[in-house]
């Protein structure tokens, strides 16, 4: 009966190969699925028998499956235009956490959001990454679920203001130019309107005065309160050479209870020694006095409207206030031996001693791939290759079945001789 063991092992191996190929074909449309291939090894009966030349005499005992090899090559990317979808271009895995607290790894990036606004897999596992506080990502912090829903941006206090303008050089001495206005924000996100007025005091010389409504300083007060002033000195080409007599823009108290004073740098460039200005933003030429632009680095609080995922995994949100800030950063894990990972279903893998511990970091660093937002990675199964393997497995199964039939006939003939 030992003669049947070899073809029976061949039948089993062929059946395993057919099952592997069938599984690959079944997952040809499964996002992030990795093609699997079985490898086989022969079984030899170990004996002490040798021939006349001293060579060992061994008779094969069949075949068995030695390993399952996953093809971790990148599949094609499918642009979905869904903000929560992501794909990794290159090496690495997304890191997820299931309901039992287990850490899993996946290449499937068809994430959605749950009712808490967290990014999750279709199976409900939480996508993990680095947290952001007031738009600043802390890549040394412990991984945590990434939040992209019901997010409010905190108010950002203004620290710098800028005005781009021209003052008419033909203006008479003691003449004025149209005011410039701009909004700044305090620590509570309340807006305060600054008004900058200009008066020509001499040839190529102007003074400016910055005011804010007095009600912003003392509740119910009337008029305006001066919060800054200075003298603008121009050369014969209309370029600003220096700002002298400067009183820094500073709102001493704020009636709404925000942090005071609100100190602002600007508004016509950075002022250095002797009033010299770096990158001035105001000129004096023979053209109409006008303000062409004003800027501030502050923002009111706002609610999240949209978000995008950057190549380094940073999730950048845009808020109703017009502010954009980081909401968090997707973490990417890599392994010394991807083949050592064990598949647990749902396109998830877990680390083993063979794979080594996960090395977690930022996308695009340490050999890790980059994150492509609005895309998912498709299965890397090649249907032509699978059909070729299917034919080989079918032929192997038929050949081993024929061997069993032949052994059966020989066995029956032997029994007939005995009888």
C-alpha positions in Angstrom: 0.0 0.0 0.0 3.0 2.3 0.3 3.0 2.7 -3.4 -0.2 4.8 -3.2 1.4 7.4 -0.9 3.3 9.2 -3.6 0.4 9.8 -6.1 -2.0 10.5 -3.2 0.4 13.3 -2.1 0.5 14.5 -5.7 -3.3 14.6 -5.7 -3.3 16.6 -2.4 -0.7 19.0 -3.8 -2.6 19.5 -7.0 -5.7 20.1 -5.0 -4.0 22.7 -2.9 -2.6 24.4 -6.0 -6.1 24.5 -7.5 -7.5 26.0 -4.3 -4.8 28.6 -4.2 -5.4 29.6 -7.8 -9.2 29.6 -7.2 -8.7 31.9 -4.2 -6.5 34.3 -6.3 -9.1 34.4 -9.1 -11.9 34.9 -6.5 -10.1 38.0 -5.2 -9.1 39.5 -8.6 -11.4 42.5 -7.8 -10.5 42.7 -4.1 -8.7 46.0 -3.4 -5.2 45.5 -1.9 -5.3 41.7 -2.3 -1.9 40.1 -2.8 -1.5 37.2 -5.2 -0.4 33.9 -3.5 1.7 31.1 -5.0 2.4 27.7 -3.5 5.8 26.2 -3.6 6.4 22.4 -3.2 9.2 20.2 -2.0 9.8 16.5 -2.7 9.7 13.7 0.0 12.5 11.1 0.0 12.6 8.0 2.0 15.9 8.0 3.9 17.6 4.6 3.9 21.1 3.3 4.6 21.1 1.3 1.3 23.8 2.1 -1.2 24.7 0.8 -4.6 27.9 -0.7 -5.8 29.4 2.8 -6.3 28.5 3.7 -2.8 25.8 6.1 -3.8 22.6 6.1 -1.7 19.5 4.4 -3.1 16.4 6.5 -2.4 12.9 6.1 -3.6 10.8 9.3 -3.6 7.7 9.3 -1.3 5.8 12.1 -2.9 5.4 15.9 -2.5 4.2 18.4 0.0 3.6 22.1 0.2 6.7 23.8 1.5 5.5 27.4 1.6 2.9 29.9 0.5 4.6 33.0 -1.1 2.6 36.2 -1.3 3.4 38.7 -4.1 3.7 42.0 -2.2 4.3 43.9 -5.5 2.2 47.0 -5.9 -1.1 46.7 -7.7 -2.5 49.3 -10.1 -3.9 52.5 -8.5 -7.6 53.3 -9.0 -8.5 57.0 -8.7 -11.7 57.2 -6.7 -11.7 60.9 -5.8 -12.9 59.9 -2.4 -11.1 61.9 0.3 -10.9 59.1 2.8 -9.4 56.6 0.3 -5.6 56.1 0.2 -3.0 53.9 -1.4 0.7 53.3 -0.6 3.0 53.7 -3.6 6.0 51.6 -2.6 6.8 49.5 0.4 4.8 49.6 3.6 1.4 48.9 5.2 -1.3 50.9 6.8 -1.7 50.3 10.6 -5.2 49.4 12.0 -6.7 48.4 15.3 -9.6 46.0 15.6 -12.3 46.0 18.3 -10.2 43.8 20.5 -7.3 46.2 20.5 -5.2 44.0 18.2 -2.8 45.8 15.8 -3.2 44.7 12.1 -1.5 45.7 8.9 -3.1 46.2 5.5 -2.5 47.5 2.0 -6.2 48.1 1.4 -6.9 51.8 1.6 -10.7 52.0 0.9 -11.2 53.7 4.2 -14.5 55.4 5.3 -15.6 57.3 8.4 -17.6 56.0 11.3 -20.2 57.8 13.3 -17.5 59.3 15.5 -15.8 60.8 12.4 -12.8 58.4 12.6 -11.2 56.8 9.6 -12.0 53.1 9.5 -11.7 50.1 7.2 -14.9 48.6 5.7 -14.7 46.0 8.6 -14.7 48.8 11.2 -11.0 48.7 12.1 -9.6 52.1 13.1 -6.8 53.6 11.0 -3.9 54.7 13.2 -1.6 57.6 12.8 0.1 60.5 14.5 -2.0 63.2 16.3 -1.9 66.9 15.5 -2.4 69.7 18.0 -3.4 73.1 16.6 -2.2 71.9 13.2 1.2 70.6 14.3 1.8 66.9 13.9 3.7 65.1 16.7 5.4 62.2 14.9 6.9 61.0 18.2 3.6 60.6 20.0 1.8 57.2 20.4 -0.4 56.2 17.5 -4.0 56.9 17.8 -7.2 56.8 15.6 -7.3 59.6 13.0 -10.3 62.0 13.3 -11.6 63.7 10.2 -15.2 64.4 11.1 -16.8 67.0 13.4 -13.5 68.8 13.7 -13.3 72.5 14.7 -10.2 74.5 14.1 -9.1 76.6 17.1 -8.8 80.3 16.7 -5.2 81.4 15.7 -4.1 84.7 17.2 -2.7 87.1 14.6 1.0 88.0 15.1 1.9 89.5 11.7 0.1 91.9 9.4 1.1 93.1 5.9 -0.2 95.9 3.6 0.8 96.2 0.0 0.1 99.8 -1.2 1.3 102.8 -3.1 1.3 106.5 -1.9 0.9 109.2 -4.6 4.2 111.2 -4.7 2.3 114.1 -6.2 0.2 114.5 -3.0 0.8 117.9 -1.4 2.4 118.2 2.0 -0.2 117.7 4.8 -2.3 115.9 2.2 -3.6 112.4 2.9 -4.1 109.1 1.1 -7.0 106.7 1.3 -7.0 104.5 4.4 -6.0 100.9 4.4 -8.1 98.4 6.5 -7.5 94.8 7.5 -8.9 92.4 10.0 -6.8 90.7 12.7 -7.9 88.0 15.2 -7.4 87.6 18.9 -6.9 84.4 20.9 -10.7 83.8 21.0 -11.1 84.2 17.3 -12.8 87.5 17.4 -12.0 89.9 14.5 -10.8 93.4 15.0 -10.5 95.9 12.2 -7.3 97.9 11.9 -7.4 101.2 10.1 -4.1 102.6 8.7 -4.2 106.3 7.7 -1.5 108.2 5.9 -0.4 111.9 6.0 2.4 113.4 3.9 4.6 115.5 6.1 7.4 116.4 3.7 8.8 115.4 0.4 9.3 111.6 0.3 8.1 111.5 3.9 4.8 110.2 5.2 3.5 109.3 8.7 1.0 106.5 9.3 -1.3 105.9 12.2 -2.9 102.6 13.1 -6.2 102.7 15.0 -8.8 100.2 16.2 -12.4 100.8 17.3 -12.4 101.9 21.0 -15.2 99.5 21.7 -12.8 96.7 21.0 -10.7 97.9 23.9 -13.3 99.1 26.3 -16.8 97.8 25.9 -19.2 100.6 24.9 -16.5 103.2 24.2 -16.9 105.4 21.2 -14.4 106.5 18.5 -11.0 104.9 17.7 -7.9 104.2 19.8 -4.5 104.6 18.3 -2.4 101.4 18.6 0.6 102.1 16.4 2.4 104.8 14.4 5.5 105.5 12.4 7.2 107.6 9.7 7.8 106.3 6.2 10.9 107.5 4.5 11.3 107.1 0.7 14.1 107.7 -1.7 14.0 109.5 -5.1 12.9 106.3 -6.9 9.9 105.8 -4.6 11.4 102.9 -2.7 10.9 102.7 1.1 14.3 103.2 2.8 13.4 103.2 6.5 10.6 103.5 9.0 11.4 105.7 12.0 9.5 106.8 15.1 7.9 103.4 15.3 5.3 102.5 17.9 4.7 98.8 17.6 1.1 97.8 16.8 -0.2 96.7 20.1 -3.8 96.5 21.3 -3.4 96.9 25.1 -6.6 95.3 26.3 -9.4 93.5 24.6 -13.0 93.9 25.8 -14.0 90.3 24.9 -11.5 88.9 27.5 -9.0 87.5 25.0 -5.3 87.4 25.8 -3.9 90.9 25.9 -2.0 92.7 24.6 -2.4 91.7 21.0 1.0 92.5 19.5 1.5 92.6 15.7 4.6 92.8 13.6 4.3 94.9 10.4 2.6 96.2 8.4 5.2 97.3 5.7 8.0 94.8 6.2 10.5 93.7 8.8 12.2 96.7 10.5 15.8 96.3 11.5 18.6 98.6 12.7 18.2 102.3 12.1 14.7 101.6 10.8 16.0 99.7 7.7 13.2 97.6 6.1 13.5 94.1 4.7 11.2 93.3 1.8 9.2 96.6 2.0 5.6 96.4 0.7 4.8 100.1 0.2 6.0 102.5 -2.4 5.7 106.2 -3.3 5.3 106.8 -7.0 3.4 109.2 -9.3 0.3 106.9 -9.3 -2.9 107.0 -7.5 -2.7 106.2 -3.8 -4.2 102.7 -3.3 -4.0 99.6 -1.2 -3.7 96.5 -3.4 -3.5 93.7 -0.7 -3.5 93.1 3.0 -2.6 89.9 4.9 -2.7 88.5 8.4 -1.6 85.1 9.8 -4.5 84.8 12.2 -7.9 83.0 11.8 -11.2 82.7 13.5 -12.4 79.3 14.6 -14.2 77.3 12.0 -15.6 73.9 11.1 -14.1 71.4 8.8 -15.3 71.5 5.2 -12.9 69.3 3.2 -9.6 67.5 3.7 -6.9 66.0 1.5 -4.1 63.5 2.1 -0.6 64.6 1.3 2.2 62.2 0.1 3.8 62.1 3.5 0.4 60.9 5.0 -0.5 64.3 6.5 -4.3 64.9 6.4 -4.8 68.6 5.7 -8.2 70.0 6.5 -9.8 73.2 5.1 -12.2 75.0 7.5 -15.0 77.5 7.1 -12.7 80.2 8.4 -10.4 79.8 5.4 -7.7 78.2 7.5 -6.0 75.1 6.5 -4.3 72.9 9.1 -3.1 69.3 9.7 -5.6 67.0 11.3 -3.1 64.2 11.8 -0.7 62.0 9.8 -1.2 58.5 8.6 1.6 56.2 9.9 3.2 53.5 7.7 4.8 50.3 8.9 7.5 48.2 7.2 8.9 44.8 8.0 12.3 43.1 7.5 10.5 40.1 6.0 7.1 40.6 4.4 6.8 36.9 3.7 6.8 36.3 7.5 3.5 38.1 7.9 0.5 35.9 8.6 -2.8 36.6 6.8 -5.9 36.8 9.1 -8.5 37.6 6.4 -10.1 40.8 5.4 -6.8 41.7 3.7 -5.2 42.1 7.1 -1.8 40.8 8.2 -0.3 40.3 11.6 3.4 40.4 12.6 5.2 37.2 13.6 8.7 36.4 14.7 9.5 35.5 11.1 8.4 38.9 9.8 10.1 40.8 12.6 8.5 43.7 14.5 6.9 46.5 12.6 9.1 49.6 12.0 6.7 52.5 12.1 7.3 55.9 10.7 6.4 58.7 8.3 5.6 57.8 4.6 8.4 58.5 2.2 11.1 58.0 4.9 13.2 54.9 5.9 12.4 53.0 2.7 8.6 53.4 3.2 6.4 54.3 0.2 4.4 57.5 -0.2 0.7 57.9 0.4 -1.5 58.7 -2.6 -4.8 60.3 -1.5 -8.1 59.7 -3.3 -6.9 56.3 -4.7 -7.0 52.7 -3.8 -4.6 49.9 -4.7 -6.2 47.2 -6.8 -5.5 43.5 -6.6 -2.2 42.4 -8.2 -3.6 39.1 -9.5 -2.7 38.5 -13.1 -5.5 36.4 -14.7 -3.3 35.0 -17.5 -0.7 33.7 -15.0 -3.5 32.2 -12.9 -5.0 30.4 -15.9 -1.6 29.0 -16.7 -1.2 27.7 -13.2 -4.7 26.3 -13.3 -4.0 24.2 -16.4 -0.8 22.9 -14.9 -2.6 22.0 -11.6 -5.3 20.2 -13.6 -2.9 18.2 -15.6 -1.0 17.3 -12.4 -4.2 16.1 -10.8 -5.1 14.0 -13.8 -1.6 12.4 -14.0 -1.6 11.5 -10.3 -5.1 10.1 -10.5 -3.9 7.9 -13.4 -1.0 6.7 -11.3 -3.4 5.7 -8.5 -5.5 3.8 -11.1 -2.4 2.0 -12.4 -1.3 1.0 -8.9 -4.8 -0.2 -8.2 -4.8 -2.4 -11.3 -1.3 -3.8 -10.3 -2.5 -4.5 -6.8 -5.6 -6.3 -8.0 -3.5 -8.4 -10.4 -1.2 -9.3 -7.6 -4.0 -10.4 -5.4 -5.5 -12.5 -8.2 -2.1 -14.3 -8.5 -2.2 -15.2 -4.8 -5.7 -16.5 -5.1 
